[in-house]
Each structure stands twice: as C-alpha cells, then as structure tokens.
Amino acid sequence: MFGPLSRWSLLVAAVQLCASSPLPVAEVSLIERANIKRSMGGPLIGGANFPDPSVIQVGNTWYAFATRTIGSSVHIQVAQSTDFNNWNIVENADGSQKDALPNLPSWVYGASPNTWAPDVIQIADFQSQLQNNKFVMYYSATTTADTSKHCVGAATATTVTGPYTPVGNSALVCPLSQGGAIDASGYYDFATGKRYIAYKIDGNAIGHGGACGNNVAPYVSTAIKLQQVAANDGVTLQGGATTILDNIGAADQGIVEAPALVKSGSNFILFFSNGCFTKSTYTVNYATATSITGPYTRAASPLFATGQNGLTSPGGMDVFRDGKHMLFHANSGNGRAMYNAVITINGKTVTA
C-alpha cells in the first residue's frame, strides 16, 4: 500500500516531518505515531455547551455532569462514554435531553435557579467493589433567601444518571454573609475512611466589581473550604470547615474556585481554577500538600492555560479518583465545551 517506499524511507520521512514535534525521536515512526493516545482531547460532544464538568466511572461507563445551559429547562446535564473519548448527551426515552435533577427543593429560587457545577459521588463499601447503589450529587443554586447568591445543596439517587431527589428543604452549605457557596466536590480518603467535600466561598457575590464580581481591589475572600461529612451518607456535616486555599489578590484576579482533590502516594493534589472564567487568564491550576488540610503549595505554572493545545480560558475541572482521568471546559463557539485529559502525577508535579 506504500508503493516503492521502504520501511526505512518511511521512518526517515516521519522523522523529517516531525522534526519540530515535542515527541522524542524514538516515538516518531508512522506506525507508532498512529498508536499514540492523545493526552488531551476536545471539544467533546460536538462542542456543545457543557460547563464545569464532573466525572465518575460506574462499571465500564464514564459519566459527566455539567452546569445548565442558559435558557434551558434542564437543571443538570449528563453525558456518558465507554472510552472516555467519545461522549453523548444522555437522553430520555422520547429523545429529549435527560435532566439529572428535575425537581428542586424549596430553598432554591425556582424562577431562576442557575444550577451550577454538579459533582456526583458513589457511597459504597470500597472493599466490596462499589456494589452499593447510592449516589450523591452536590450542586449549587440560587437561594430564595437572597437571589443574588448561591448555596450548595445535595440530592441522592439509586442510579448514577438519576433522577436525583433533593435532600431535605435546606441547603447543605449556605454562608450568605460571606457571599454564599458554590463548586462543591466530593472526596473519599481511602487511608482514613473519611469523606469530605471541598467548596468555594463565593466572595464574588459581595466583591467590588469587575467581570466576575471580585476583580477589583479590595479583594474579598473566595476561600476553598474543606468540610468533613459522614462517610456513609456524604451529607451529614461533621465539625467545622477548614480553609485550604484562598485567592492572593491581583495575581488571581481575586478568585480561586472549582476545587477537586485527589491523592497520589503521600501527596494530596488540589486542582483549582483562578481568575475570571470569561477572561483568557482563566486556568486549570493545582497545589500540593502532605496533609489533606494543608498547607498547600501552588505549582509554579498552571496545568492548562490559554494558548496551550489551542485552548481558551480552560477551567472548571474534575479528576476521577484514579488521579488520571480529568474533564474540564474551555471556551468554544457554542459556549464552554468539555475537554478531556489523561494526566500524570509524579510526586508533586502534574503533567498532561
């Protein structure tokens, strides 16, 4: 099929074509190049608007949950994949888009709920291969107590795609005097058997201006908080919350948000975004610590930033508990599209 070209000439041609490639020379043969798996892909789902994606694997299927699209009646979007690369929106039997959280509790402002940044965990005995069919969704929504602010709620289901039923008639976390709370993300520590949620104090809501509300000095705290919850239900708060990261003013444009925790060896990796999501300076960043409560030391540079791999304003990420499979969003023609990445954690350094 290659005509008169020999295998040697093919290799030479490949090396010449890839002279400027970051791949090492040992990996540039045509056959090997065809088998190389990209460490980052997207936009996925045809570039559909799918912001703040979270990721979970159940059996051999991956699921992603996302912020609602403005103007849509769907509160929480859900997509699925069997290979982590090809994703489809989950639909109802009639072909309409499935809403993972169709009914909202009374504390949510129904006229404009603005349901954001869901995260789904599975409550299970990990020693028995995750056979417990109880799932918890954390989400953020506008509260009737103050429609300028969001709070964090929880909902449960017996199947991963739902429908999820809200837990009670009160928000799980709702510090209105500090701006409210958003971006809750679940984490289970296998070493201690303790379960946590990390979330953001939404100081943007009481900030002093700018595109995202807290981009003008004096900057308000947008602390990332760590809250222990009962391991057997994921919703009963245990003790108080601890600040594990906060914005450092102008360098963060007054904002850190979208926390996601994983553990690699003896190190805890806290992924987060900083800056305003509408600006090109928004990033996928991370910090590390040897204790879950910190102190966390920021990496010298972001994992993903505008200009890398053709990305614009990447952020809002989540990482599966294996510390390898990441989903995040970046600006695309239809809004904020979902991207995937297979990351590598080596000590306190993360690469993709």
C-alpha positions as CSV (number, residue, x, y, z in Angstrom):
1,M,0.0,0.0,0.0
2,F,3.0,2.3,0.3
3,G,4.4,1.7,-3.2
4,P,8.1,1.7,-3.6
5,L,8.9,3.4,-0.3
6,S,10.8,1.1,2.0
7,R,10.2,0.9,5.8
8,W,13.5,2.7,6.2
9,S,12.5,5.6,4.0
10,L,9.1,5.8,5.8
11,L,10.9,6.2,9.1
12,V,13.2,8.9,7.6
13,A,10.3,10.8,6.2
14,A,8.4,10.6,9.5
15,V,11.4,11.9,11.4
16,Q,11.8,14.8,8.9
17,L,8.1,15.6,9.2
18,C,8.2,15.6,13.0
19,A,11.5,17.4,13.5
20,S,9.7,20.2,15.4
21,S,7.5,17.8,17.3
22,P,7.8,17.6,21.1
23,L,7.8,13.8,20.8
24,P,11.1,12.0,21.3
25,V,12.8,10.6,18.2
26,A,12.2,7.1,19.4
27,E,8.4,7.7,19.0
28,V,8.1,9.2,15.6
29,S,7.6,6.2,13.3
30,L,4.4,6.3,11.3
31,I,3.1,3.1,12.9
32,E,3.9,4.3,16.4
33,R,2.5,7.7,15.8
34,A,-0.8,6.2,14.8
35,N,-0.9,4.3,18.1
36,I,-0.1,7.3,20.3
37,K,-3.0,8.3,22.5
38,R,-3.5,12.0,22.9
39,S,-3.2,13.2,26.5
40,M,-5.8,15.9,25.8
41,G,-8.9,15.9,23.6
42,G,-11.8,18.1,22.7
43,P,-14.0,19.9,22.2
44,L,-16.2,16.9,23.0
45,I,-19.9,16.3,22.4
46,G,-19.6,18.2,19.2
47,G,-18.5,21.3,21.0
48,A,-21.9,21.6,22.9
49,N,-22.0,23.9,25.9
50,F,-21.2,21.7,28.9
51,P,-19.5,23.8,31.6
52,D,-17.9,22.7,34.9
53,P,-18.0,19.0,34.1
54,S,-17.5,16.4,36.8
55,V,-16.6,12.8,36.2
56,I,-17.4,9.4,37.7
57,Q,-17.0,5.9,36.4
58,V,-19.5,3.2,37.2
59,G,-18.7,-0.3,35.8
60,N,-17.2,0.3,32.4
61,T,-19.0,3.5,31.7
62,W,-17.9,7.1,32.3
63,Y,-20.4,9.8,33.2
64,A,-20.1,13.5,33.2
65,F,-22.4,16.1,34.8
66,A,-22.5,19.8,34.0
67,T,-23.9,23.2,34.7
68,R,-27.2,24.0,32.9
69,T,-27.2,25.9,29.6
70,I,-28.8,29.4,30.0
71,G,-32.3,29.3,28.6
72,S,-32.7,25.5,29.0
73,S,-35.2,23.9,31.3
74,V,-32.7,21.2,32.1
75,H,-31.2,21.9,35.5
76,I,-28.2,19.4,35.4
77,Q,-26.9,18.0,32.1
78,V,-25.4,14.5,31.9
79,A,-23.3,12.7,29.3
80,Q,-21.8,9.3,29.0
81,S,-18.9,7.4,27.3
82,T,-17.5,3.9,27.2
83,D,-14.0,5.0,26.2
84,F,-13.5,8.5,27.8
85,N,-13.1,10.0,24.4
86,N,-16.4,9.7,22.6
87,W,-19.3,11.3,24.6
88,N,-23.0,11.6,24.1
89,I,-25.7,13.5,26.0
90,V,-27.9,11.2,27.9
91,E,-31.5,11.3,26.7
92,N,-34.9,10.2,27.9
93,A,-36.9,7.5,26.1
94,D,-38.6,10.2,24.0
95,G,-35.3,11.5,22.8
96,S,-35.3,14.7,24.9
97,Q,-32.3,15.6,27.0
98,K,-32.3,14.0,30.4
99,D,-32.3,16.2,33.4
100,A,-30.4,14.6,36.3
101,L,-32.0,16.9,38.8
102,P,-35.6,17.6,37.5
103,N,-37.1,18.7,40.8
104,L,-35.6,21.4,43.0
105,P,-36.1,22.0,46.8
106,S,-37.9,24.9,48.2
107,W,-34.7,26.8,49.2
108,V,-33.9,27.2,45.5
109,Y,-35.2,30.2,43.7
110,G,-37.4,28.4,41.1
111,A,-37.8,31.4,38.7
112,S,-34.1,31.5,38.0
113,P,-32.3,28.6,39.8
114,N,-29.0,28.9,38.0
115,T,-27.9,25.4,38.9
116,W,-24.2,25.2,38.6
117,A,-21.2,22.9,39.0
118,P,-22.6,19.5,39.9
119,D,-20.4,16.7,41.3
120,V,-21.6,13.1,41.8
121,I,-20.1,10.5,44.2
122,Q,-20.9,6.9,44.9
123,I,-21.5,6.0,48.5
124,A,-20.1,2.5,48.9
125,D,-18.0,0.0,50.7
126,F,-14.9,0.2,48.5
127,Q,-13.8,-3.2,49.8
128,S,-16.8,-4.8,48.1
129,Q,-16.1,-3.4,44.6
130,L,-18.5,-0.5,44.7
131,Q,-21.7,-2.6,44.8
132,N,-23.7,-0.1,46.8
133,N,-26.2,1.7,44.5
134,K,-26.4,5.1,46.3
135,F,-25.2,8.2,44.6
136,V,-25.0,11.7,45.9
137,M,-25.0,14.8,43.8
138,Y,-23.7,18.1,45.1
139,Y,-24.8,21.2,43.2
140,S,-25.0,25.0,43.5
141,A,-28.2,27.0,43.0
142,T,-29.6,30.5,43.6
143,T,-31.3,30.7,47.0
144,T,-34.7,32.2,47.8
145,A,-33.2,33.7,50.9
146,D,-31.0,36.0,48.7
147,T,-31.5,35.7,44.9
148,S,-28.1,37.4,44.3
149,K,-26.3,34.4,45.9
150,H,-25.8,30.7,45.5
151,C,-25.7,27.9,48.1
152,V,-24.6,24.3,47.9
153,G,-27.3,21.5,48.0
154,A,-27.3,17.8,47.9
155,A,-29.5,15.2,46.2
156,T,-29.5,11.4,46.1
157,A,-30.4,8.7,43.6
158,T,-30.1,4.9,43.2
159,T,-28.8,5.1,39.6
160,V,-25.9,7.2,38.5
161,T,-27.9,9.2,35.9
162,G,-30.8,9.9,38.3
163,P,-33.3,11.3,38.7
164,Y,-31.8,12.8,41.8
165,T,-34.0,13.8,44.7
166,P,-33.0,16.8,46.9
167,V,-32.0,16.1,50.5
168,G,-34.4,18.0,52.7
169,N,-35.6,21.6,52.3
170,S,-32.4,23.3,53.4
171,A,-29.1,23.9,51.6
172,L,-26.1,21.8,52.7
173,V,-23.8,24.8,52.9
174,C,-25.1,28.4,52.8
175,P,-22.8,31.1,54.2
176,L,-24.7,34.1,52.9
177,S,-22.8,36.7,54.8
178,Q,-19.6,35.6,53.0
179,G,-21.3,35.6,49.6
180,G,-22.7,32.1,49.6
181,A,-21.0,28.9,48.3
182,I,-20.6,27.1,45.0
183,D,-18.4,24.4,43.3
184,A,-18.8,21.5,45.9
185,S,-16.7,18.5,45.1
186,G,-16.6,15.2,47.0
187,Y,-13.5,13.3,48.1
188,Y,-13.1,10.0,49.9
189,D,-9.8,9.3,51.7
190,F,-9.1,5.6,51.4
191,A,-6.3,5.7,54.0
192,T,-8.5,7.1,56.8
193,G,-12.0,6.1,55.6
194,K,-13.1,9.8,55.9
195,R,-15.2,11.6,53.4
196,Y,-15.1,15.3,52.6
197,I,-16.5,18.0,50.4
198,A,-14.4,20.9,49.1
199,Y,-16.2,24.0,48.1
200,K,-15.7,27.7,47.3
201,I,-16.9,30.6,49.4
202,D,-18.4,32.7,46.6
203,G,-17.0,36.1,47.6
204,N,-17.6,37.2,44.0
205,A,-21.2,37.9,45.1
206,I,-20.1,40.6,47.5
207,G,-16.9,41.8,45.7
208,H,-16.1,45.2,44.4
209,G,-16.6,44.8,40.7
210,G,-15.1,43.5,37.5
211,A,-16.4,41.0,35.0
212,C,-16.7,38.3,37.7
213,G,-17.5,40.5,40.7
214,N,-14.3,40.3,42.6
215,N,-11.7,41.5,40.1
216,V,-11.3,45.0,41.7
217,A,-9.5,45.7,45.0
218,P,-10.1,45.5,47.9
219,Y,-10.5,41.8,47.2
220,V,-12.9,39.6,49.1
221,S,-12.1,36.1,50.2
222,T,-13.0,33.3,47.9
223,A,-11.7,30.6,50.2
224,I,-11.6,26.9,49.2
225,K,-13.1,25.2,52.2
226,L,-12.7,21.5,53.3
227,Q,-15.7,20.1,55.2
228,Q,-15.8,16.5,56.6
229,V,-19.1,14.7,56.0
230,A,-20.3,11.3,57.2
231,A,-18.7,8.6,55.2
232,N,-21.9,6.5,55.0
233,D,-24.1,9.3,53.6
234,G,-22.0,12.1,52.2
235,V,-24.4,14.8,53.5
236,T,-24.2,14.9,57.3
237,L,-21.7,17.6,58.2
238,Q,-19.1,16.7,60.8
239,G,-17.3,19.5,62.6
240,G,-16.4,22.8,61.0
241,A,-14.9,23.7,57.7
242,T,-11.2,24.5,57.2
243,T,-9.8,26.9,54.7
244,I,-7.2,25.2,52.5
245,L,-6.6,27.8,49.8
246,D,-7.6,31.4,49.0
247,N,-7.0,34.0,46.4
248,I,-3.9,36.1,46.6
249,G,-5.4,39.3,45.2
250,A,-4.5,40.7,41.8
251,A,-2.4,37.6,40.9
252,D,-5.6,35.6,41.0
253,Q,-7.9,38.4,39.8
254,G,-9.4,37.9,43.2
255,I,-10.7,34.4,42.5
256,V,-9.9,30.8,43.2
257,E,-12.7,28.2,42.6
258,A,-13.7,24.8,41.3
259,P,-11.7,22.6,43.7
260,A,-11.1,18.9,43.1
261,L,-9.0,16.7,45.3
262,V,-7.0,13.5,44.6
263,K,-4.3,11.7,46.4
264,S,-1.1,10.3,44.9
265,G,1.3,8.4,47.2
266,S,1.7,10.6,50.2
267,N,0.7,13.8,48.4
268,F,-2.7,15.5,48.2
269,I,-3.3,17.3,44.9
270,L,-5.8,20.2,45.0
271,F,-6.8,21.2,41.5
272,F,-8.5,24.6,41.1
273,S,-9.1,27.4,38.7
274,N,-8.1,31.0,39.3
275,G,-9.1,34.3,37.6
276,C,-12.4,35.2,35.9
277,F,-13.9,32.4,33.7
278,T,-14.8,35.0,31.0
279,K,-11.2,36.1,30.6
280,S,-8.2,34.4,28.8
281,T,-6.3,34.4,32.0
282,Y,-8.5,31.6,33.5
283,T,-6.6,28.4,34.1
284,V,-6.5,24.8,35.4
285,N,-4.1,25.0,38.2
286,Y,-3.0,22.9,41.2
287,A,-1.4,22.9,44.6
288,T,0.0,20.1,46.7
289,A,0.2,19.1,50.4
290,T,1.2,16.1,52.5
291,S,-1.9,16.6,54.8
292,I,-5.4,17.0,53.4
293,T,-5.9,20.1,55.5
294,G,-2.7,21.7,54.1
295,P,-0.7,23.8,53.9
296,Y,-1.0,23.7,50.1
297,T,1.9,24.9,48.0
298,R,0.9,26.1,44.5
299,A,2.6,24.7,41.4
300,A,5.0,27.1,39.6
301,S,2.8,27.1,36.5
302,P,-0.7,26.1,35.5
303,L,-1.5,22.7,34.1
304,F,-3.6,24.2,31.3
305,A,-3.8,27.9,30.2
306,T,-4.9,29.8,27.2
307,G,-2.7,29.1,24.2
308,Q,-1.8,25.6,25.2
309,N,-3.2,23.0,22.8
310,G,-5.4,25.7,21.2
311,L,-7.3,26.2,24.5
312,T,-9.0,29.4,25.5
313,S,-9.9,30.0,29.2
314,P,-9.7,26.4,30.4
315,G,-11.0,25.7,33.9
316,G,-13.8,24.1,35.9
317,M,-12.1,20.7,36.1
318,D,-12.7,17.5,37.9
319,V,-10.5,14.4,38.3
320,F,-11.6,10.9,38.8
321,R,-10.2,9.2,42.0
322,D,-7.6,7.3,39.9
323,G,-5.7,10.6,39.6
324,K,-5.5,10.1,35.8
325,H,-8.8,11.0,34.1
326,M,-9.7,14.7,34.0
327,L,-12.5,16.6,32.5
328,F,-12.6,20.4,32.1
329,H,-14.2,23.1,30.0
330,A,-12.7,25.7,27.7
331,N,-14.3,28.4,25.5
332,S,-15.7,27.2,22.2
333,G,-18.0,28.6,19.6
334,N,-21.1,27.3,21.4
335,G,-20.0,28.4,24.9
336,R,-17.9,26.4,27.3
337,A,-17.3,23.0,25.7
338,M,-16.0,19.9,27.6
339,Y,-12.4,18.6,27.1
340,N,-10.7,15.6,28.5
341,A,-7.1,14.8,29.6
342,V,-5.1,11.9,30.8
343,I,-2.8,13.4,33.4
344,T,0.3,12.0,35.2
345,I,1.1,12.8,38.8
346,N,4.8,12.3,39.6
347,G,5.4,13.3,43.2
348,K,4.2,16.9,43.4
349,T,4.3,17.5,39.7
350,V,1.3,17.1,37.4
351,T,1.7,16.8,33.6
352,A,-0.7,16.1,30.7
